[in-house]
Amino acid sequence: MNRVIYSVACSLDGYHTDAEGDYSWALPDEEVIAALNADAATVATYLYGRRMYEAMAGWETDPAYAAQSAESAAYATTWQAARKVVFSTTLAEVWTRHTRLERALTIEAVESARAASAGDLTVEGPHLAHSALQLGLVDVVELLMCPIIVGGGTRVLPDKVRTSLSLRRERRFGNGMVQLTYDVR
């Protein structure tokens, strides 16, 4: 069965954004983007909340995203081909191809997306991922640890969720980032 993967960049102290909402400290270099592109080869569907969808839609709507580098262009092609499911109560519509809007993250909605997917699914953004973890929908947790401590902001993992994990892979990158991949048991 297709896996639901929570893949997220974070500070060493466990935050996706700092207290001001900035995440520029988490931008990957070409080596990291190449590794993430290789990981994305198994992904056929992205699950987004509204904010993450609005941030990611540029991979289809703004040519400057792909023009950054060859690895960025490869990611844009992968992203555009994938299915996207956006969970939002406030969006009136979605504006990218292969995208549908759902009003609530539910077990049924994720299982429907899983059944329709030709590959793995990723749950993107900590807010949506918190809900997915609380519902027991996440099969893999993948943290891209950035060499920084930000002291506060949006937490990567939710409070009051206890889940056993099994380390599957660790990778180190030249820029000091480390990727840790855990299977949820």
N, C-alpha and C positions, 0 to 999 in steps of 0.2 A: 504494500500500500504506500502511496505517496506520503512523504514526511512533511510535517509543518515545522519549519526552521525559523527560530528567532535569531537573526543575525544583526548585530548592532556594534557600532563603535562606542567606546566609553573611556572615561578617564580611569586612572588606576584606583581612584576612590569610588568608582561605580556610578558615574554620572554621564548621561548622554549629552546634556547641555550644561553650561555653567549657570550660576544664579541669574545672569542677565539674558539667558537664552542663546548664548553664543556656542557654536560647535566648530568654529573655524580651526581650532586646535586639533580636530580629528580628521582633517582632510588628508587622504592617503596620497602617497607618491606613486610613481608608475609601477614599481615592483609590487606594491600592495594592490593596486588596481588590477594588475595582471592576475594575481592570485584570486582576487574576488571574482574576476571574470571567469576563471576556470571553475570556481565553485558554482557560479550562476549557470553553468552548462546543464545542471540537473533541474534547474528551476523553470517551471512553466507558468506559475501563477504567483502574483504578488498580492498580499492582503494589506490594505492601507486604511488608516484613519484619514480624516479630512486634511489635517495639517501636513502630514507626510505626503499625501497624494498631491497636494498643491505644490510642495517643494520638488517632488520627483517628476511632475508632468513636463517640466522643462526638457527632459531627455527626449521628448517627442516634439515639443512646441518651440523650442529655442535652439537653433543650429549651433549657437556658441558653446553649448554643453559638449557636443560631440567634437567640436573643432579644437578642443583643448589638447588632445593627443591621440595617438593611434589607439591606445587602450580605452580612452574615453569614447572614441567612435565605435569601438567594438561593443562597449557596454550599451551605448545608445541603441545599436541594432538589436541586441538581446532584449533590452527593456521594451522596445517598441513591438517586438514579436510576441511577447508574453501577454497572458491574460492578466487583468487587474480587477480586483474587487475592492470597492471603496465603501467603508462602513461610516456613514454619517447621517445625523438627523438634521443637519443644517444645509448641506449642499442641495441645490435644486437639480443639478445635472452634472455629468462628467463630460470631459471634452477631449479625451484621448481614445484612440482605437483600442478595441479588444477590452473595453472597460465597462463594468456594470456597477450600479449603485445599490447598496443594501442599507437599510435603516438601522439595523442592530447586529452586533456581533453575537451570534448564537451558535450553539453546537451544530444545529441543523444547517445553518448557512455555511459554516466551514466544511462540514461533511459533504455538502452539495458541491462546493468548490473543489474539494479533494477528489470527489468522484468524477468531475468533469475535466480535471487537470491531466495533462499528458506527462507530468513530471512532478517534482517536489513543489511545495508552496513555501513562501516566506511571509512571515508576519513582520511588518515594518513599522518601526516607531515604538517607543516605550509605552505610550498610553494604551495603544491597541494590544501590544504584547502583554501588558499587565493583565488585561481582561482575558486574553487567550491562555495565559498561564493559570489564572484563577479557575478557568473552566476545564483545565486539564487537556488542552488541545495541542500543546507544543511537544514535539518529539525530539527536537535538537535545539540546544542553546549554544550559540556561537558568538563569543565576545572578541572584538578586536580592541585589545587594550592599548591605549595611547600613553606615551611616557609623559604624563602630566597629572598633577593633583589639582582639582579645581575648587574643592572645599564646599560644594553645594550646587544645587540645580535640580534637574529632572533625573530622578533615579532610574537606572537601567532595569533593576529587578524590583518587583513589588514587595511590600510588607505583607506578612501573614500568609505567605505561600511557602510551604515546605515541600521540597521535591529532591529526591536522590538523583544524582547525576553520575555518569561514568565517562571519564575522559577518553575521547576517541583520537584526538589529534591536537598537537601544538605546533605552531610555526612561528619562527622569529624572522623579522624583517630588518634590513639594514638601517631603517630610520628609527629603530627602537620600538616599533609596534610589535605586539605579540598576539597571535590569534589562538584562542582556546576553543575547541569544539567538544561539547559534551552531549551524550545521548541521555535523554530523560528516561529514568527507570520506572 
